[in-house]
Amino acid sequence: MSQEGSAAPDDEAAAVHPTGDAEPARDATSTAGGPRTSTDTGSEPRDATSSAGNPRVGTDTGSVRPVDVDPAEFEPSGRFGVPGRPLRRSAFLIGFTGALGVLLAYALFLGIRNAAGILVLVVIALFLAVGLHPAVVRLRRWGLPRGLAVAVVTLTLLLLIVAGLLALVPPVVTQSGQFIQQLPGYVEELRRNQTVNDLVVRYDVMERVQAAANADNVERALGGVLGGAQLIFGTLFRLLTVLVLTIYFLAYFDKMRELGYALAPRSRRERVRLIGDEILTRVGAYMVGALAIAVLAGVSTFVFALAVGLPYPFALAVVVAVTDLIPQIGATLGAVVVTLVGLATDLPVGIVCLVFFVVYQQVENYLIYPKIMRRAVSVNEVAALLAALLGVSLLGVVGALIAIPAVAALQLILREVVLPRQDAR
């Protein structure tokens, strides 16, 4: 009897679940509020990689070793008890929650508005990190540790920036010094010109100059000089901030990506991972393609400037390469600068510069750019033009740089997520 009585609770414990299947007993971990196993209802089975503790890596990264990310870092530890029952939805609670949501939304708006400058720098750094990450992956394939690979990519970027500054600063300093030295001669020539003297007397130029040279205007001029110095140091600070943020983003790129994917529900995490990796791949490919086109434009300008005898050919090549990174309008800006330099040198040289850039832009727009960018990002030409215009109006040059990758990402999300959902309704 004692055995039968003791067996009865066991039989009751093994009773059939209302669904018809025997309900397996849960272990102490799941009862205590820890992470549930794959036998729980509604959970997805994980593959061998995720169950072993190494997160899966997208196929586009080309990484040859597992990412050093611990998935337990993004899962509840179970040390703080079991979550309680949700609160009752009373009218007071609903109203208070709505008011709190409005206040938080307004506070978020104020925070974004006040930190707009820093957020733009963060976006630029993220964009650069995504574009430079394939280079880090390639160096890791060659056997370099991640820290050393990030250091090599960063030093290469710094060398390119320093080379560009060394190419641009000396011509500006030299031309400014020559202008200051020749300024007294220009003034003397103007004084000897009878027409200029008549204009000076007719419009009281000397009196206007003396009235402008009072204390208030001098103070404003000094304020302008201080404002210019503040602009220069502010620009240097922004460049340094972007560089430091880019280094940090490159160093912790895989961890940030896995953290972003961990925010998605588990049932959709794999799909979010695949779409996110594809977007990152397209952004990186766009960066590589844009740099290739810019370098090709700079090299062509350098060869042309040497052939026609333009001054400072390397500096002009750097200007064309940098402006060519701006979609739609960058190549035209570089062409205008070089053409003006050619016209200042000699009229026939300026005309030759104009013809060269008209022909080169046609070749770049219809042959080079489509062949490179169609392999990188498949973006409609009309969408790319509208995105570039909107990006320039919202964020200036930065908006123009990130416009096409943003359109490529939106186009992928529309094709893979939004349109299939609309067709299924």
MARGUBA-90785 format. One record per residue (C-alpha): x, y, z; residue number from 1; residue in one letter. Coordinates in steps of 0.1 Angstrom, whole numbers, plus 5000, padded with zeros to 4 digits. Layout:
<rs>
R     u     v     w    k  r
R     X     Y     Z  NUM  A
...
</rs>
This chain:
<rs>
R     u     v     w    k  r
R  5000  5000  5000    1  M
R  5028  5023  5008    2  S
R  5043  5017  4974    3  Q
R  5011  5023  4956    4  E
R  5005  5054  4976    5  G
R  5039  5067  4968    6  S
R  5035  5059  4931    7  A
R  5003  5079  4928    8  A
R  5019  5113  4930    9  P
R  5045  5102  4905   10  D
R  5017  5091  4882   11  D
R  5000  5124  4887   12  E
R  5033  5142  4880   13  A
R  5035  5123  4847   14  A
R  4999  5131  4838   15  A
R  4991  5139  4802   16  V
R  4992  5176  4793   17  H
R  4960  5190  4780   18  P
R  4975  5192  4745   19  T
R  4977  5154  4744   20  G
R  5015  5151  4750   21  D
R  5032  5143  4782   22  A
R  5045  5175  4797   23  E
R  5082  5171  4805   24  P
R  5093  5182  4839   25  A
R  5112  5214  4840   26  R
R  5145  5216  4857   27  D
R  5154  5239  4885   28  A
R  5170  5265  4863   29  T
R  5139  5272  4842   30  S
R  5117  5271  4873   31  T
R  5139  5297  4889   32  A
R  5135  5321  4860   33  G
R  5167  5313  4842   34  G
R  5169  5310  4804   35  P
R  5145  5284  4790   36  R
R  5158  5255  4770   37  T
R  5148  5247  4734   38  S
R  5121  5222  4746   39  T
R  5099  5251  4758   40  D
R  5068  5257  4737   41  T
R  5072  5282  4709   42  G
R  5110  5284  4711   43  S
R  5132  5278  4681   44  E
R  5159  5252  4681   45  P
R  5194  5268  4679   46  R
R  5221  5254  4657   47  D
R  5253  5239  4669   48  A
R  5272  5272  4666   49  T
R  5248  5292  4688   50  S
R  5244  5265  4713   51  S
R  5281  5262  4717   52  A
R  5283  5298  4728   53  G
R  5297  5313  4696   54  N
R  5273  5336  4677   55  P
R  5269  5330  4640   56  R
R  5288  5353  4617   57  V
R  5273  5366  4584   58  G
R  5288  5352  4553   59  T
R  5296  5387  4539   60  D
R  5322  5396  4565   61  T
R  5347  5370  4553   62  G
R  5359  5364  4588   63  S
R  5379  5332  4592   64  V
R  5377  5330  4630   65  R
R  5347  5331  4654   66  P
R  5337  5365  4668   67  V
R  5348  5371  4703   68  D
R  5313  5378  4716   69  V
R  5298  5359  4746   70  D
R  5260  5354  4739   71  P
R  5254  5351  4776   72  A
R  5262  5388  4777   73  E
R  5229  5396  4761   74  F
R  5207  5370  4780   75  E
R  5192  5373  4815   76  P
R  5212  5358  4842   77  S
R  5183  5347  4864   78  G
R  5200  5360  4896   79  R
R  5174  5387  4902   80  F
R  5143  5365  4905   81  G
R  5113  5357  4884   82  V
R  5095  5386  4866   83  P
R  5062  5395  4882   84  G
R  5027  5396  4867   85  R
R  5020  5427  4845   86  P
R  5002  5456  4862   87  L
R  4964  5460  4857   88  R
R  4955  5484  4830   89  R
R  4936  5510  4850   90  S
R  4925  5543  4836   91  A
R  4950  5561  4858   92  F
R  4979  5539  4847   93  L
R  4970  5543  4811   94  I
R  4968  5581  4814   95  G
R  5000  5584  4834   96  F
R  5018  5561  4809   97  T
R  5006  5583  4780   98  G
R  5017  5615  4797   99  A
R  5050  5600  4806  100  L
R  5055  5589  4770  101  G
R  5048  5624  4757  102  V
R  5073  5639  4782  103  L
R  5099  5614  4772  104  L
R  5093  5620  4735  105  A
R  5097  5658  4740  106  Y
R  5128  5653  4761  107  A
R  5142  5630  4734  108  L
R  5135  5657  4708  109  F
R  5153  5684  4728  110  L
R  5182  5660  4734  111  G
R  5185  5653  4697  112  I
R  5183  5689  4687  113  R
R  5209  5700  4712  114  N
R  5233  5671  4703  115  A
R  5227  5673  4665  116  A
R  5264  5683  4659  117  G
R  5277  5653  4679  118  I
R  5252  5629  4663  119  L
R  5263  5640  4628  120  V
R  5299  5631  4639  121  L
R  5288  5598  4652  122  V
R  5270  5590  4619  123  V
R  5301  5600  4599  124  I
R  5323  5577  4621  125  A
R  5299  5548  4618  126  L
R  5298  5553  4580  127  F
R  5336  5553  4579  128  L
R  5338  5522  4602  129  A
R  5314  5503  4580  130  V
R  5334  5512  4549  131  G
R  5368  5504  4565  132  L
R  5356  5471  4581  133  H
R  5362  5450  4550  134  P
R  5399  5461  4550  135  A
R  5402  5450  4586  136  V
R  5386  5416  4577  137  V
R  5411  5412  4548  138  R
R  5440  5419  4571  139  L
R  5427  5394  4596  140  R
R  5426  5368  4568  141  R
R  5463  5374  4564  142  W
R  5468  5364  4600  143  G
R  5470  5398  4618  144  L
R  5453  5402  4652  145  P
R  5422  5424  4652  146  R
R  5440  5452  4672  147  G
R  5469  5453  4648  148  L
R  5446  5452  4617  149  A
R  5426  5482  4631  150  V
R  5459  5500  4637  151  A
R  5472  5494  4602  152  V
R  5439  5506  4586  153  V
R  5439  5537  4609  154  T
R  5475  5546  4601  155  L
R  5468  5543  4564  156  T
R  5439  5566  4567  157  L
R  5460  5591  4586  158  L
R  5487  5590  4560  159  L
R  5462  5597  4533  160  L
R  5448  5627  4552  161  I
R  5483  5641  4559  162  V
R  5493  5636  4523  163  A
R  5463  5656  4512  164  G
R  5470  5684  4536  165  L
R  5506  5686  4525  166  L
R  5494  5688  4490  167  A
R  5469  5716  4497  168  L
R  5485  5738  4524  169  V
R  5518  5748  4506  170  P
R  5501  5762  4475  171  P
R  5477  5782  4496  172  V
R  5504  5796  4518  173  V
R  5527  5804  4488  174  T
R  5499  5821  4468  175  Q
R  5488  5841  4498  176  S
R  5524  5853  4505  177  G
R  5529  5863  4469  178  Q
R  5496  5882  4469  179  F
R  5506  5901  4501  180  I
R  5540  5910  4486  181  Q
R  5525  5922  4454  182  Q
R  5497  5941  4470  183  L
R  5516  5975  4473  184  P
R  5524  5973  4436  185  G
R  5487  5967  4428  186  Y
R  5477  5997  4449  187  V
R  5503  6019  4432  188  E
R  5491  6009  4398  189  E
R  5455  6017  4408  190  L
R  5466  6052  4420  191  R
R  5483  6059  4386  192  R
R  5452  6050  4367  193  N
R  5432  6082  4358  194  Q
R  5399  6063  4355  195  T
R  5403  6048  4390  196  V
R  5411  6083  4405  197  N
R  5380  6098  4389  198  D
R  5359  6070  4404  199  L
R  5375  6076  4438  200  V
R  5366  6113  4437  201  V
R  5331  6108  4423  202  R
R  5320  6082  4448  203  Y
R  5339  6095  4478  204  D
R  5358  6063  4483  205  V
R  5384  6077  4507  206  M
R  5357  6091  4530  207  E
R  5339  6058  4530  208  R
R  5372  6040  4539  209  V
R  5379  6064  4567  210  Q
R  5344  6060  4580  211  A
R  5347  6022  4579  212  A
R  5380  6023  4598  213  A
R  5365  6033  4631  214  N
R  5367  6016  4665  215  A
R  5335  5996  4661  216  D
R  5344  5981  4628  217  N
R  5379  5973  4639  218  V
R  5364  5954  4669  219  E
R  5341  5935  4646  220  R
R  5370  5927  4624  221  A
R  5390  5913  4654  222  L
R  5359  5894  4663  223  G
R  5358  5879  4628  224  G
R  5394  5869  4631  225  V
R  5387  5852  4665  226  L
R  5357  5836  4649  227  G
R  5379  5823  4621  228  G
R  5404  5809  4646  229  A
R  5375  5793  4665  230  Q
R  5362  5778  4632  231  L
R  5397  5763  4624  232  I
R  5401  5748  4659  233  F
R  5365  5736  4659  234  G
R  5371  5718  4625  235  T
R  5403  5702  4639  236  L
R  5383  5690  4670  237  F
R  5356  5675  4648  238  R
R  5381  5657  4626  239  L
R  5399  5643  4657  240  L
R  5365  5632  4672  241  T
R  5355  5614  4640  242  V
R  5389  5597  4639  243  L
R  5387  5585  4675  244  V
R  5351  5573  4671  245  L
R  5360  5555  4639  246  T
R  5389  5537  4657  247  I
R  5366  5526  4685  248  Y
R  5338  5515  4661  249  F
R  5363  5494  4642  250  L
R  5377  5478  4673  251  A
R  5342  5469  4687  252  Y
R  5324  5464  4653  253  F
R  5315  5428  4658  254  D
R  5303  5433  4693  255  K
R  5281  5462  4684  256  M
R  5267  5443  4655  257  R
R  5258  5413  4676  258  E
R  5243  5436  4703  259  L
R  5221  5452  4676  260  G
R  5209  5418  4664  261  Y
R  5203  5406  4699  262  A
R  5176  5434  4703  263  L
R  5155  5416  4677  264  A
R  5131  5389  4687  265  P
R  5146  5354  4686  266  R
R  5120  5342  4660  267  S
R  5131  5370  4636  268  R
R  5168  5373  4646  269  R
R  5182  5352  4618  270  E
R  5163  5371  4592  271  R
R  5173  5404  4607  272  V
R  5209  5392  4608  273  R
R  5209  5382  4571  274  L
R  5193  5415  4560  275  I
R  5216  5436  4583  276  G
R  5247  5419  4570  277  D
R  5236  5425  4534  278  E
R  5231  5462  4542  279  I
R  5265  5464  4558  280  L
R  5280  5447  4528  281  T
R  5264  5471  4504  282  R
R  5276  5502  4524  283  V
R  5311  5488  4524  284  G
R  5310  5481  4487  285  A
R  5297  5516  4480  286  Y
R  5326  5531  4500  287  M
R  5352  5510  4481  288  V
R  5336  5519  4448  289  G
R  5334  5556  4456  290  A
R  5371  5556  4467  291  L
R  5381  5538  4435  292  A
R  5363  5563  4413  293  I
R  5377  5593  4432  294  A
R  5413  5579  4430  295  V
R  5408  5574  4392  296  L
R  5396  5609  4388  297  A
R  5425  5623  4408  298  G
R  5451  5603  4388  299  V
R  5436  5614  4355  300  S
R  5436  5651  4367  301  T
R  5473  5648  4378  302  F
R  5484  5634  4344  303  V
R  5464  5661  4326  304  F
R  5478  5689  4347  305  A
R  5513  5677  4341  306  L
R  5506  5675  4303  307  A
R  5492  5711  4300  308  V
R  5516  5726  4325  309  G
R  5492  5736  4353  310  L
R  5507  5748  4386  311  P
R  5505  5725  4416  312  Y
R  5492  5694  4397  313  P
R  5492  5672  4428  314  F
R  5472  5697  4448  315  A
R  5446  5700  4420  316  L
R  5445  5662  4418  317  A
R  5437  5660  4455  318  V
R  5410  5686  4452  319  V
R  5393  5667  4423  320  V
R  5396  5634  4442  321  A
R  5381  5648  4474  322  V
R  5352  5666  4456  323  T
R  5345  5635  4434  324  D
R  5334  5617  4466  325  L
R  5303  5640  4467  326  I
R  5276  5623  4446  327  P
R  5261  5641  4416  328  Q
R  5278  5675  4421  329  I
R  5313  5667  4433  330  G
R  5329  5661  4399  331  A
R  5315  5694  4387  332  T
R  5330  5713  4416  333  L
R  5364  5698  4410  334  G
R  5362  5706  4373  335  A
R  5353  5743  4381  336  V
R  5383  5747  4404  337  V
R  5408  5732  4379  338  V
R  5392  5752  4350  339  T
R  5395  5785  4370  340  L
R  5432  5777  4377  341  V
R  5437  5770  4340  342  G
R  5420  5803  4330  343  L
R  5442  5822  4355  344  A
R  5473  5806  4339  345  T
R  5463  5811  4303  346  D
R  5431  5814  4283  347  L
R  5438  5785  4259  348  P
R  5448  5763  4288  349  V
R  5415  5771  4306  350  G
R  5395  5762  4275  351  I
R  5414  5729  4272  352  V
R  5407  5722  4309  353  C
R  5370  5728  4303  354  L
R  5369  5704  4273  355  V
R  5389  5677  4292  356  F
R  5365  5677  4322  357  F
R  5334  5677  4300  358  V
R  5346  5646  4282  359  V
R  5359  5629  4313  360  Y
R  5326  5635  4332  361  Q
R  5307  5619  4303  362  Q
R  5330  5588  4304  363  V
R  5328  5586  4342  364  E
R  5290  5590  4343  365  N
R  5281  5566  4316  366  Y
R  5310  5540  4317  367  L
R  5330  5540  4349  368  I
R  5304  5548  4375  369  Y
R  5276  5524  4364  370  P
R  5300  5495  4360  371  K
R  5314  5499  4395  372  I
R  5283  5510  4414  373  M
R  5259  5484  4398  374  R
R  5281  5457  4413  375  R
R  5282  5474  4447  376  A
R  5247  5489  4452  377  V
R  5217  5484  4428  378  S
R  5201  5518  4431  379  V
R  5177  5534  4407  380  N
R  5192  5566  4391  381  E
R  5161  5587  4399  382  V
R  5161  5575  4435  383  A
R  5199  5582  4438  384  A
R  5194  5618  4425  385  L
R  5165  5625  4448  386  L
R  5184  5610  4478  387  A
R  5214  5631  4470  388  A
R  5193  5663  4469  389  L
R  5175  5655  4501  390  L
R  5208  5646  4518  391  G
R  5224  5679  4508  392  V
R  5194  5698  4521  393  S
R  5193  5680  4554  394  L
R  5230  5673  4563  395  L
R  5250  5691  4537  396  G
R  5280  5672  4523  397  V
R  5276  5644  4549  398  V
R  5240  5638  4537  399  G
R  5252  5636  4501  400  A
R  5278  5610  4511  401  L
R  5254  5587  4530  402  I
R  5224  5592  4507  403  A
R  5230  5564  4482  404  I
R  5239  5537  4508  405  P
R  5207  5548  4527  406  A
R  5186  5544  4496  407  V
R  5202  5510  4489  408  A
R  5193  5499  4525  409  A
R  5157  5512  4522  410  L
R  5154  5495  4488  411  Q
R  5165  5461  4502  412  L
R  5141  5465  4532  413  I
R  5112  5473  4509  414  L
R  5119  5444  4486  415  R
R  5125  5418  4513  416  E
R  5101  5429  4541  417  V
R  5075  5455  4532  418  V
R  5064  5444  4497  419  L
R  5061  5406  4506  420  P
R  5040  5416  4537  421  R
R  5017  5437  4516  422  Q
R  5013  5410  4490  423  D
R  5004  5385  4517  424  A
R  4975  5406  4529  425  R
</rs>
